[in-house]
């Protein structure tokens, strides 16, 4: 847990190093307490943490260590925590639920005040010198509670139970409105930032029929020639016109590359997801991934409009609007609980099939499909609750979709993982899983899969390759109709095969061809 301090007067950033050893996590909120000290949380393995940082002393005044319930898949806090003069309040989740934990700042004693329904996220809202909590309810309106002196008090009106006290930022100038639709630099490094004060917005709102953003009180700052830098890119997708669609890693921009003209076109800000799987269907590119298995469609025959807004008053179309390109189609998590959609293929019914796995609140897998003709999404998760879906592949010209999995904690079986990973065979016409195959007894995964002959599947798993170390790989074949399998072991390095023979790429080809031949040898006689 490193701390950085920014001084707006000198426009300098100071790094103060790791202030709490062993505390990390994806979400690490800070809050100013009524005593002027800073309170923070984060993740300590399968629990959240709590500490107090004294800015006057420039050090941590107290580290409470791990607090709250334990979560089997790791702990997360929410984006805001609360504190008053006696207690700190932290939301702790995600499996099996979210809990609101109160910690006594003097004694360290802790207790759970509130619990949310499974997969329903609670929120803490700061209200100096304490906070209140919003707890979702199944089939009913949210409930709100004041958090004060270690108790959750039902919120019946907007009058808090504590004496009024000005916050440290009460004298600060109100934050201005900022308009972001032109803030992303174009291909020439130019951008515009628009802003206006709250007072100006109120005054200008009385003007009838304003003709421009300036009439509405907006001011602009034009940024020109912003520096660009090289960055990693995600896997590329081939469009129907042979151009390549690409995105930068870490949620940066989107581009098209034309290999014939040797030309790159910057499209704009990223689509609202981290793309893990893309597929072309009827001339359009469908994209899904993280988070929540968002699904977007991009039509390369139309101009890119996502995030391409004009000045204030002329925003870009909403991402779900028909004018938006790419366009948001929906989320896969609603019926499959998938947090990351990882693989996709076309079925012979014209639907696009997706496989993925849950994150944080769910550890199993999900399987879902999208029908481009009707625009509907559907899917399931329960048969895959102990099996995180990593890859899918079509077989028999898309009549079957094969689902490859990794063992995962099964919440329908007391969070116990199954003994071995499985291949699941989904029949497109029957619209159900019709067969389960265990190609590798007691193995944790069924790995990468591909059909190499009608109904004959080739699979590849690897183990022991963590942290770039050499390991072993296993190639296997399976007949998805007769459920017969064969396998062979190979020594493997993360970047190349290490068995004796020609160069890595040729050796891989030889191994795949050899195993494909072995695969074709079983089944029908």
C-alpha positions in Angstrom: 0.0 0.0 0.0 1.9 3.0 -1.3 0.9 6.6 -0.6 1.2 9.6 -2.9 0.6 13.2 -1.9 -0.2 15.9 -4.5 0.3 19.6 -3.7 -1.8 21.8 -6.0 0.1 24.9 -4.9 3.4 23.6 -6.2 2.0 21.1 -8.7 4.2 18.4 -7.3 3.6 14.8 -6.5 5.4 13.2 -3.6 5.7 9.4 -3.1 5.9 8.3 0.5 6.4 4.7 -0.2 4.6 1.7 1.3 2.8 2.8 4.4 1.0 -0.4 5.3 2.8 -3.6 4.6 0.7 -6.5 3.3 -2.4 -4.3 2.5 -3.4 -4.1 -1.2 -6.4 -4.9 -3.2 -8.3 -3.4 -6.2 -10.3 -0.9 -4.1 -8.6 1.2 -1.4 -10.8 4.1 -0.3 -9.7 6.9 1.9 -11.8 9.2 4.2 -11.0 12.1 6.4 -12.1 11.7 10.0 -13.5 14.4 12.3 -10.1 14.3 14.0 -8.3 15.4 10.8 -6.6 12.1 10.3 -7.0 9.9 7.2 -8.6 6.5 7.5 -8.1 3.8 4.8 -9.0 0.2 4.0 -7.9 -2.4 1.4 -7.5 -6.1 1.1 -5.6 -8.5 3.3 -6.1 -11.9 1.6 -9.7 -12.9 2.3 -10.5 -10.0 4.7 -10.4 -6.3 4.4 -8.0 -4.1 6.5 -8.1 -0.8 8.4 -5.5 1.8 9.2 -5.1 5.4 10.4 -2.7 7.8 8.7 -1.7 11.0 10.5 -0.8 13.6 7.9 0.8 15.9 10.5 3.2 13.1 11.7 3.6 11.8 8.1 3.1 8.1 9.2 0.6 5.4 10.0 -0.7 6.0 13.5 -2.4 2.6 13.8 -2.8 -0.5 11.7 -5.8 -2.7 12.8 -4.8 -5.6 10.6 -7.4 -7.8 8.9 -11.0 -7.0 10.0 -14.5 -8.4 9.2 -15.7 -11.7 7.9 -13.6 -14.0 5.7 -14.5 -14.4 2.0 -13.5 -17.6 0.2 -12.5 -15.9 -3.1 -10.8 -12.9 -1.5 -12.2 -9.7 0.0 -13.2 -6.4 -1.5 -14.4 -3.1 0.0 -16.7 -0.6 -1.7 -15.5 2.7 -3.1 -16.3 4.7 0.0 -15.9 4.0 3.7 -17.1 6.0 6.7 -15.7 7.1 10.0 -17.0 9.1 13.0 -15.3 9.9 16.3 -15.6 6.4 17.7 -15.9 3.9 14.8 -14.9 3.2 11.2 -17.4 1.6 8.8 -16.3 -0.7 6.0 -18.3 -2.7 3.4 -16.7 -6.1 3.1 -17.6 -8.6 0.3 -18.3 -10.4 -2.0 -18.9 -14.2 -1.3 -21.2 -15.2 0.2 -22.6 -11.7 0.7 -21.7 -8.1 1.5 -21.3 -7.1 5.2 -21.1 -3.7 6.8 -18.5 -3.9 9.5 -18.1 -1.4 12.4 -14.7 -1.2 14.1 -14.1 0.5 17.4 -11.2 2.9 16.9 -10.1 2.7 20.5 -10.4 -1.1 21.3 -10.4 -2.6 17.8 -13.5 -4.5 18.6 -15.6 -5.2 15.5 -19.1 -6.2 14.7 -21.3 -6.8 11.6 -24.1 -4.2 11.5 -25.8 -5.1 8.2 -25.8 -7.7 5.5 -27.0 -7.4 1.9 -28.8 -10.2 -0.1 -26.5 -12.4 -2.2 -24.9 -10.6 -5.1 -26.6 -7.3 -4.2 -24.1 -4.6 -3.5 -24.4 -2.2 -0.5 -23.0 1.3 -0.6 -21.6 3.7 2.0 -22.3 7.4 1.4 -20.1 9.9 3.2 -21.9 12.5 5.3 -19.4 14.4 7.5 -18.7 13.7 10.3 -19.9 10.2 9.6 -21.8 8.4 6.9 -24.9 6.4 6.0 -25.5 3.1 4.3 -27.8 2.0 1.5 -28.7 -1.6 1.6 -30.6 -3.3 -1.4 -33.6 -5.5 -0.6 -34.9 -8.4 -2.6 -38.2 -7.4 -4.2 -38.4 -4.1 -2.2 -37.0 -0.6 -2.1 -33.5 0.0 -0.7 -33.2 0.7 3.0 -30.9 3.4 4.4 -29.2 3.6 7.8 -27.3 6.3 9.6 -23.9 5.0 10.8 -23.1 6.5 14.2 -21.2 5.4 17.3 -21.1 1.8 16.1 -24.8 1.4 15.3 -26.9 1.4 12.2 -29.9 3.7 12.8 -32.8 3.5 10.3 -32.9 6.7 8.2 -36.4 8.1 8.3 -35.5 11.7 7.2 -32.5 13.7 6.2 -31.6 14.8 9.7 -28.6 12.9 11.0 -28.3 11.8 14.6 -25.0 13.7 15.2 -24.4 17.4 15.9 -23.8 19.6 12.9 -20.1 20.0 12.1 -18.4 21.7 9.2 -16.2 19.4 7.1 -12.6 20.2 6.3 -13.7 21.1 2.7 -16.8 23.2 3.7 -15.0 26.4 2.6 -13.8 25.0 -0.7 -15.1 26.5 -3.9 -17.9 24.2 -5.4 -16.6 21.9 -8.0 -17.2 23.2 -11.6 -19.1 21.2 -14.1 -16.8 19.5 -16.6 -17.9 18.3 -20.1 -15.9 15.3 -21.3 -17.1 14.4 -24.8 -14.1 16.2 -26.5 -11.5 15.4 -23.8 -10.0 12.4 -25.7 -7.2 13.5 -28.0 -7.7 12.9 -31.7 -5.1 11.4 -34.0 -3.2 14.7 -34.0 -3.1 15.0 -30.2 -5.7 17.7 -30.0 -8.4 17.9 -27.4 -10.8 20.4 -25.8 -11.8 20.6 -22.1 -15.1 22.4 -21.4 -16.0 23.7 -17.9 -18.3 26.2 -16.2 -19.0 27.2 -12.6 -22.2 26.2 -10.8 -23.1 29.8 -10.4 -22.6 30.5 -14.2 -24.8 27.5 -15.0 -27.6 28.9 -12.9 -27.4 32.3 -14.4 -27.2 31.1 -18.0 -30.1 28.7 -17.5 -32.4 31.7 -17.6 -31.4 32.6 -21.2 -33.9 31.5 -23.8 -32.8 29.5 -26.8 -29.0 29.7 -26.2 -27.2 29.4 -29.5 -23.9 28.0 -28.4 -22.0 26.4 -25.6 -20.6 29.9 -24.7 -24.2 31.2 -24.3 -24.7 28.4 -21.8 -21.8 29.7 -19.7 -19.2 27.1 -20.9 -15.5 28.0 -21.2 -13.0 25.9 -23.1 -9.4 25.0 -22.8 -7.8 23.7 -26.1 -5.0 21.3 -25.8 -2.8 20.8 -28.8 0.0 18.5 -29.7 -0.4 16.2 -26.7 2.4 13.7 -26.5 1.6 10.1 -27.4 3.5 7.0 -26.3 3.7 3.3 -27.3 1.6 0.9 -25.4 0.7 -2.8 -25.4 -2.2 -3.8 -27.7 -4.8 -6.5 -27.2 -5.2 -9.4 -29.8 -6.3 -8.0 -33.2 -9.5 -8.9 -35.0 -9.8 -9.3 -38.8 -12.7 -7.4 -40.3 -14.6 -8.5 -43.4 -12.7 -5.9 -45.5 -9.4 -7.4 -44.3 -8.6 -4.4 -42.1 -7.5 -5.2 -38.5 -9.5 -3.9 -35.5 -7.3 -3.3 -32.4 -7.5 -1.8 -28.9 -4.8 -0.7 -26.5 -4.3 -2.6 -23.2 -5.3 -0.9 -20.0 -8.5 0.5 -21.5 -6.8 3.0 -23.9 -7.9 3.9 -27.4 -9.2 2.0 -30.4 -7.7 1.8 -33.9 -8.0 0.3 -37.4 -5.0 -0.9 -39.4 -5.2 -1.4 -43.2 -2.3 -3.8 -44.1 -2.8 -3.1 -47.8 -2.4 0.6 -47.5 -0.1 0.4 -44.5 -2.3 2.9 -42.8 -3.5 3.2 -39.2 -6.7 5.1 -38.3 -7.3 6.2 -34.8 -11.0 5.7 -34.0 -11.4 7.1 -30.5 -11.8 6.1 -26.9 -12.2 2.4 -26.1 -15.5 0.5 -26.1 -16.8 0.2 -22.6 -15.1 -3.1 -21.9 -11.8 -4.9 -21.8 -12.1 -7.1 -24.9 -11.3 -10.8 -24.4 -13.3 -12.3 -27.3 -14.4 -11.0 -30.7 -16.2 -12.6 -33.6 -17.5 -11.5 -37.0 -21.1 -12.3 -37.9 -22.9 -11.0 -41.0 -20.3 -8.3 -41.6 -20.3 -6.9 -38.1 -17.8 -7.4 -35.3 -19.2 -8.5 -31.9 -17.1 -7.8 -28.8 -17.3 -9.1 -25.2 -15.1 -9.5 -22.2 -14.8 -7.7 -18.9 -16.7 -6.5 -16.9 -20.1 -8.1 -16.6 -19.8 -9.7 -20.0 -20.8 -6.5 -21.8 -21.7 -7.1 -25.4 -21.0 -4.5 -28.2 -21.4 -4.6 -32.0 -19.3 -2.6 -34.4 -20.3 -2.0 -38.0 -17.0 -1.3 -40.0 -19.1 0.0 -42.9 -20.3 2.9 -40.8 -18.4 5.9 -39.3 -17.2 5.5 -35.7 -19.4 7.6 -33.4 -18.9 6.2 -29.9 -17.5 9.0 -27.8 -17.3 11.4 -30.7 -19.3 14.3 -29.2 -19.3 17.9 -30.2 -19.3 20.9 -27.8 -21.7 21.0 -24.8 -25.2 20.6 -26.1 -24.1 18.2 -28.8 -23.0 15.1 -26.9 -22.2 11.8 -28.5 -25.1 9.4 -28.7 -25.7 7.1 -25.8 -23.8 3.9 -26.2 -27.0 1.9 -26.5 -28.5 4.3 -29.1 -29.0 3.0 -32.6 -26.8 6.0 -33.8 -23.9 4.8 -31.7 -21.2 2.8 -33.5 -20.0 0.6 -31.8 -23.3 0.0 -30.0 -24.0 -1.6 -26.6 -26.3 -4.6 -26.8 -26.5 -5.8 -23.2 -24.8 -7.7 -20.4 -24.2 -11.4 -20.1 -24.1 -11.4 -16.3 -27.8 -11.1 -15.9 -28.5 -14.8 -16.6 -25.1 -16.3 -16.6 -23.4 -14.4 -13.7 -20.3 -14.2 -15.9 -17.9 -11.3 -15.0 -15.5 -12.1 -17.9 -16.7 -13.5 -21.2 -13.7 -15.3 -22.6 -14.5 -17.2 -25.8 -17.1 -17.1 -28.7 -18.2 -19.1 -31.8 -21.0 -19.3 -34.2 -23.6 -22.1 -34.1 -25.4 -23.5 -37.1 -28.6 -21.8 -36.0 -27.0 -18.3 -36.7 -26.6 -17.5 -33.0 -23.3 -16.4 -31.4 -22.3 -18.5 -28.4 -20.2 -17.2 -25.6 -18.4 -18.9 -22.6 -16.9 -17.2 -19.6 -16.5 -17.3 -15.8 -17.5 -15.3 -12.8 -15.4 -12.8 -10.9 -15.5 -11.8 -7.2 -19.1 -12.7 -6.4 -19.2 -16.0 -8.3 -16.4 -18.4 -9.2 -18.1 -20.8 -11.6 -18.8 -20.6 -15.3 -21.6 -19.4 -17.6 -22.7 -20.1 -21.2 -24.8 -17.7 -23.2 -25.9 -16.8 -26.7 -27.0 -13.8 -28.7 -29.4 -13.9 -31.7 -28.5 -11.2 -34.2 -31.9 -11.6 -35.9 -34.0 -10.9 -32.8 -31.4 -9.0 -30.7 -32.1 -11.3 -27.7 -29.7 -12.7 -25.2 -30.1 -15.8 -23.0 -28.0 -18.4 -21.2 -27.5 -20.4 -18.1 -25.0 -21.0 -15.2 -26.2 -23.7 -12.8 -24.8 -26.7 -14.7 -21.5 -24.9 -14.7 -21.4 -23.7 -11.1 -18.3 -25.7 -10.3 -16.7 -25.2 -13.7 -15.2 -21.9 -14.9 -15.6 -21.8 -18.7 -12.3 -20.9 -20.4 -12.8 -21.9 -24.0 -15.6 -23.1 -26.4 -15.4 -24.6 -29.8 -17.9 -25.6 -32.5 -18.1 -29.2 -33.7 -20.0 -30.9 -36.6 -20.4 -27.6 -38.5 -21.7 -25.8 -35.4 -24.4 -28.3 -34.5 -22.5 -28.8 -31.2 -20.7 -26.3 -29.0 -18.0 -27.9 -26.8 -17.4 -26.1 -23.5 -13.9 -26.5 -21.9 -13.6 -25.7 -18.2 -11.4 -25.4 -15.2 -12.4 -26.7 -11.7 -13.8 -24.0 -9.5 -15.5 -23.7 -6.1 -19.1 -24.9 -6.5 -21.5 -22.7 -4.5 -24.2 -25.3 -5.1 -22.0 -27.9 -3.3 -20.8 -26.0 -0.2 -18.1 -24.3 -2.2 -16.3 -27.6 -2.8 -14.5 -27.9 -6.2 -15.3 -31.0 -8.3 -12.6 -33.7 -8.5 -11.8 -33.0 -12.2 -12.6 -30.6 -15.0 -15.0 -31.6 -17.8 -15.9 -31.0 -21.4 -19.6 -30.2 -21.8 -21.3 -30.8 -25.1 -24.1 -28.4 -25.9 -26.5 -29.4 -28.7 -27.6 -26.3 -30.6 -30.9 -27.8 -31.9 -31.9 -29.4 -28.5 -30.7 -26.2 -26.7 -29.2 -28.1 -23.8 -26.1 -29.9 -22.6 -26.4 -33.5 -23.9 -23.1 -35.0 -22.8 -20.2 -34.6 -20.3 -16.7 -35.8 -21.0 -13.8 -36.3 -18.6 -10.8 -36.5 -20.9 -8.2 -36.2 -18.1 -9.2 -37.9 -14.8 -8.4 -35.8 -11.8 -7.0 -32.9 -13.9 -7.8 -29.3 -13.0 -8.6 -28.1 -16.6 -9.5 -29.4 -20.0 -7.6 -26.5 -21.7 -7.6 -25.1 -25.2 -9.7 -27.1 -27.6 -10.3 -27.2 -31.4 -12.1 -29.6 -33.8 -9.5 -31.2 -36.1 -11.8 -33.6 -37.9 -15.7 -33.9 -37.9 -16.6 -34.6 -34.3 -13.0 -35.2 -33.2 -11.6 -32.7 -30.7 -8.0 -31.8 -29.9 -7.2 -30.4 -26.5 -4.1 -28.9 -24.9 -3.4 -28.3 -21.2 -0.3 -27.0 -19.4 0.9 -27.1 -15.8 3.9 -25.9 -13.9 4.4 -22.9 -16.2 3.7 -20.3 -13.6 6.0 -17.3 -13.4 7.6 -18.2 -16.7 9.1 -21.5 -15.5 9.3 -24.6 -17.7 6.5 -27.1 -17.2 4.7 -29.9 -18.9 1.9 -30.0 -21.4 -0.6 -32.6 -22.4 -2.3 -33.1 -25.7 -5.4 -35.2 -25.8 -8.0 -36.1 -28.3 -11.7 -36.8 -27.8 -14.5 -38.0 -30.0 -17.5 -35.8 -28.9 -20.0 -38.4 -30.2 -18.5 -41.6 -28.7 -16.7 -40.1 -25.7 -13.5 -41.9 -26.5 -10.2 -40.2 -25.6 -6.4 -40.5 -25.9 -3.6 -38.3 -24.6 0.2 -37.8 -24.6 2.6 -35.8 -22.4 5.2 -33.3 -23.6 7.8 -31.2 -21.9 6.8 -27.5 -22.4 8.3 -24.1 -21.9 5.9 -21.1 -21.7 7.3 -19.6 -24.9 8.2 -22.8 -26.9 8.1 -26.6 -26.9 11.3 -28.0 -25.4 11.2 -31.5 -26.7 14.0 -32.4 -29.2 13.2 -31.5 -32.8 13.0 -28.6 -35.2 12.2 -25.0 -34.2 9.3 -24.4 -31.9 6.6 -23.4 -34.5 7.4 -26.5 -36.6 7.5 -28.7 -33.6 4.1 -27.4 -32.5 2.7 -28.2 -35.9 4.1 -31.7 -35.8 2.7 -32.4 -32.4 -0.8 -31.1 -33.4 -0.7 -33.1 -36.6 0.4 -36.2 -34.8 -2.2 -35.9 -32.2 -4.9 -35.0 -34.8 -3.9 -38.3 -36.6 -4.2 -40.2 -33.3 -7.6 -38.5 -32.7 -8.9 -39.5 -36.1 -8.0 -43.1 -35.4 -10.6 -43.7 -32.7 -14.3 -43.5 -32.8 -16.1 -45.2 -35.8 -14.7 -48.4 -37.1 
